[in-house]
């Protein structure tokens, strides 16, 4: 059956078709509209349909036709689509379970974010990040039990992104889109080099509502802290990147338009601490959905509060 599906997908791509049959399109679109979207960490590009996108749509069409799209995309409310189960690696360990129950491969404390495809539940402990796209200054954070790693660098508080309502992630930001909804890759603004410069730009970014900015410290370094909430009245289906469209805050550093931070749902809030670490800027983000519990928010903030920058080493320039 799998080989048959692969043949259908290859044929779809080989024909160079950019449209799906009406029935399959309706199934896919219906599930997309029922799925909350979330941050995109890995490479992606929307304006042109790539072969990867065609493969994904073709696979979705096959599943939709064969299984009625009952689980085509997650329909459970949550931040985004659930990734496939992780493949155990040397940094993962199988946790013993009761007799007869399948074991779950947990990621052990240590270095992460080396690859963007590392995903899986995390053992509680200290995790280190030195990827230059995540932070130009390496750091370590303490992660409690019950959290999961997605896309190599993003920590969320559920077993899948669909049942997570808070996350922690860091970013190296060099440019932003002036309009988070009607974003355009031909229209980006250089974000300067200081926490104050980036904070001012983000406060002026259309599509989000900013709180007051306060001066704080993160691991003893000066930082600007602001909460940015996706404006509830925005119809994201009309944003760029569609149909359906989505909020997109910035590309990866460079700018590199193959990646970036996007897809936060309406009403979600990004609590950003923009830190100056000996002249290097790190953006620390705790994102929460509108219905996140105080306990979950506190757990995410505790991760942010635990950050320990390694100023003896510097990440290479991306």
C-alpha positions in Angstrom: 0.0 0.0 0.0 2.9 2.4 0.9 4.6 1.8 -2.4 1.4 2.5 -4.2 1.1 5.8 -2.4 4.7 6.7 -3.3 4.1 6.0 -6.9 1.1 8.3 -6.9 3.1 11.1 -5.2 6.0 10.7 -7.7 3.6 10.9 -10.6 2.0 14.0 -9.2 5.3 15.7 -8.9 6.6 14.6 -12.3 3.5 16.1 -14.0 4.4 19.5 -12.5 0.8 20.0 -11.4 0.2 22.9 -9.1 -3.4 22.1 -8.3 -5.2 19.2 -6.6 -8.4 17.5 -7.7 -11.4 19.3 -6.2 -12.3 16.5 -3.8 -8.7 16.3 -2.4 -8.3 20.0 -2.2 -11.5 20.4 -0.3 -10.4 17.7 2.2 -7.0 19.3 2.7 -8.4 22.8 3.0 -11.0 21.8 5.5 -8.4 20.2 7.8 -6.0 23.2 7.5 -8.8 25.5 8.6 -9.4 23.4 11.6 -5.7 23.4 12.6 -4.0 26.1 14.6 -0.7 27.2 13.2 2.6 27.7 15.0 6.2 28.7 14.7 8.2 27.4 11.8 11.7 26.7 12.8 13.1 24.8 9.8 13.5 25.8 6.1 10.3 26.7 4.3 9.2 28.9 1.4 5.7 29.8 0.4 5.5 31.9 -2.8 6.4 29.1 -5.2 5.2 25.5 -4.7 8.3 23.4 -4.2 8.6 19.6 -5.0 8.5 19.0 -1.2 5.2 21.0 -1.0 3.8 19.0 -3.9 4.8 15.8 -2.3 3.1 16.8 1.0 -0.1 17.9 -0.8 -0.1 14.7 -2.9 0.4 12.5 0.1 -2.4 14.4 1.9 -4.7 13.9 -1.1 -4.0 10.1 -1.1 -4.7 9.9 2.6 -7.8 12.0 2.3 -9.3 9.8 -0.4 -8.4 6.5 1.3 -9.3 7.4 4.9 -11.8 10.2 4.6 -9.2 12.6 6.1 -10.3 11.7 9.6 -6.8 12.3 10.9 -5.3 14.1 7.8 -4.1 17.0 9.9 -4.6 17.3 13.7 -8.1 18.5 14.4 -7.5 18.8 18.2 -7.2 22.5 19.1 -3.5 23.4 19.7 -0.6 25.4 18.4 0.2 23.5 15.2 0.6 20.3 13.3 2.1 17.4 15.2 5.5 16.1 13.7 6.1 12.5 13.0 7.4 10.3 15.9 11.1 10.9 16.6 13.7 8.4 15.5 15.9 7.4 18.5 19.5 8.8 18.2 22.6 8.6 20.4 21.2 11.5 22.4 18.0 9.7 23.1 17.4 7.0 25.6 14.5 4.5 25.8 12.5 4.9 29.0 11.4 1.7 30.6 7.6 1.2 30.7 5.2 -1.3 32.1 5.3 -4.7 30.6 3.5 -4.8 27.3 3.5 -1.0 26.9 5.7 0.5 24.1 8.8 2.4 25.2 9.2 6.1 24.5 12.6 7.5 23.4 13.4 10.5 25.5 16.1 13.1 24.6 18.7 13.2 27.3 20.1 16.5 28.8 23.0 17.9 26.8 23.6 19.7 23.5 20.6 20.2 21.3 19.8 22.3 18.2 22.6 20.8 16.1 20.0 19.6 13.6 16.5 21.0 12.8 14.9 17.5 12.6 15.6 16.6 16.3 12.2 16.1 17.9 11.0 14.2 21.0 10.1 14.3 24.7 12.8 15.7 27.0 14.1 14.3 30.2 14.3 17.0 32.8 17.7 18.6 33.1 20.1 21.1 31.5 20.1 21.6 27.7 22.7 23.7 25.8 22.2 25.6 22.5 25.0 26.9 20.4 23.3 27.1 17.0 24.0 30.6 15.5 20.5 31.0 14.0 19.0 30.5 17.5 21.5 32.6 19.4 24.8 34.2 18.7 25.8 33.6 22.3 25.6 29.9 23.4 23.5 29.2 26.5 22.1 26.5 28.8 18.6 26.3 30.2 16.9 24.0 32.8 13.9 22.2 31.4 11.3 20.5 33.7 9.5 17.2 33.1 6.7 17.1 30.6 8.3 19.2 27.9 9.1 18.3 24.3 11.6 19.5 21.7 10.4 20.4 18.3 12.4 21.3 15.2 15.7 21.0 17.1 15.4 24.3 19.0 11.9 24.9 20.3 10.7 23.7 23.7 6.9 23.2 24.1 4.9 21.9 27.1 3.0 19.1 25.4 3.7 15.7 23.8 2.8 17.3 20.4 2.5 20.9 19.2 -1.3 20.4 19.0 -1.7 20.1 22.7 1.0 22.7 23.7 -0.1 26.1 24.8 3.3 27.6 25.8 6.7 27.4 24.2 10.2 28.7 24.7 12.6 29.6 21.9 15.5 32.0 21.2 16.3 33.7 17.9 19.1 35.7 16.2 17.1 38.4 14.4 18.8 40.6 11.7 15.7 41.9 9.8 12.0 42.1 10.4 8.9 42.6 8.2 7.3 46.0 8.8 3.8 44.4 8.5 3.5 40.9 10.1 0.3 40.2 8.1 0.9 41.7 4.7 4.6 40.7 4.8 6.7 40.9 1.7 10.2 39.3 1.2 11.1 42.3 -0.9 10.3 44.6 2.0 12.4 43.9 5.1 14.0 46.3 7.6 17.4 45.9 9.1 17.0 45.4 12.8 20.2 47.2 14.0 22.4 45.6 16.6 21.0 46.6 20.0 18.1 45.5 22.1 16.6 49.0 22.0 16.7 49.2 18.2 15.0 45.9 17.7 12.4 46.6 20.4 11.5 49.9 18.7 11.1 48.2 15.3 8.9 45.4 16.7 6.8 48.0 18.6 6.1 49.6 15.2 5.4 46.3 13.4 1.8 46.2 12.1 -0.4 43.3 13.0 0.5 43.0 16.7 -0.3 45.0 19.8 2.7 45.9 22.1 2.7 46.3 25.9 4.8 48.8 27.7 8.5 48.0 27.5 10.5 47.5 30.7 14.2 47.3 31.5 15.1 44.0 33.0 18.1 41.7 33.4 18.6 38.2 31.9 21.4 36.3 33.5 22.8 39.6 34.7 22.7 41.3 31.3 20.6 44.3 30.4 17.4 43.5 28.4 14.3 45.1 27.0 11.1 43.1 27.8 7.9 43.6 25.9 4.8 41.5 25.3 3.5 41.4 21.7 0.0 40.0 21.1 -1.4 39.1 17.6 -4.3 41.5 17.1 -7.5 39.5 17.6 -9.3 41.3 14.8 -6.8 40.3 12.1 -8.2 37.8 9.6 -5.1 35.7 9.0 -6.7 34.1 5.9 -6.1 37.5 4.2 -2.4 37.7 5.2 0.4 37.0 2.8 1.5 33.4 2.1 -1.9 32.0 1.4 -4.4 30.8 0.9 -4.7 30.6 3.8 -2.3 33.3 4.9 -0.4 33.6 8.2 1.5 36.0 10.5 5.2 36.2 9.8 7.4 38.3 12.0 10.9 37.9 10.6 13.1 35.7 8.3 16.2 33.9 9.6 19.3 36.0 10.1 20.9 37.2 6.9 18.1 37.7 5.9 17.5 34.1 5.0 14.0 33.7 3.6 14.1 29.9 3.8 13.3 30.1 7.5 11.9 32.4 10.2 9.3 33.0 12.9 5.7 32.7 11.8 2.2 31.4 12.2 1.3 32.5 15.7 -2.5 32.2 16.2 -4.8 35.2 16.9 -4.7 36.2 20.5 -1.4 34.5 21.2 1.3 36.6 23.1 5.1 36.6 22.6 6.8 37.7 25.8 10.1 38.9 24.4 13.3 39.6 26.4 15.8 41.2 24.0 19.2 40.9 25.6 22.5 42.6 25.0 25.2 40.1 25.9 28.5 41.9 25.8 27.5 43.6 22.5 25.7 40.5 21.1 21.9 40.5 20.9 19.8 37.4 21.8 16.0 37.4 21.5 14.4 35.2 24.2 10.8 34.3 23.6 8.1 32.8 25.7 4.9 32.4 23.6 1.6 31.6 25.2 -1.8 30.9 23.7 -4.8 32.9 24.9 -6.0 30.0 27.1 -2.7 29.0 28.6 -2.9 28.2 32.3 -0.9 30.2 34.9 1.0 27.1 35.8 2.1 26.4 32.2 3.1 30.1 31.8 5.1 30.0 35.0 6.9 26.8 33.8 7.9 28.5 30.5 9.0 31.6 32.3 11.1 29.5 34.7 13.0 28.1 31.6 13.6 31.6 30.4 14.7 32.7 33.9 17.2 29.8 34.0 19.1 30.8 30.9 22.9 30.9 31.5 24.9 32.5 28.7 28.3 31.1 27.9 30.3 34.3 27.3 33.6 32.4 26.9 32.5 31.1 23.5 30.7 32.8 20.6 28.5 31.1 18.0 29.8 31.4 14.4 28.1 34.1 12.3 25.3 32.4 10.3 
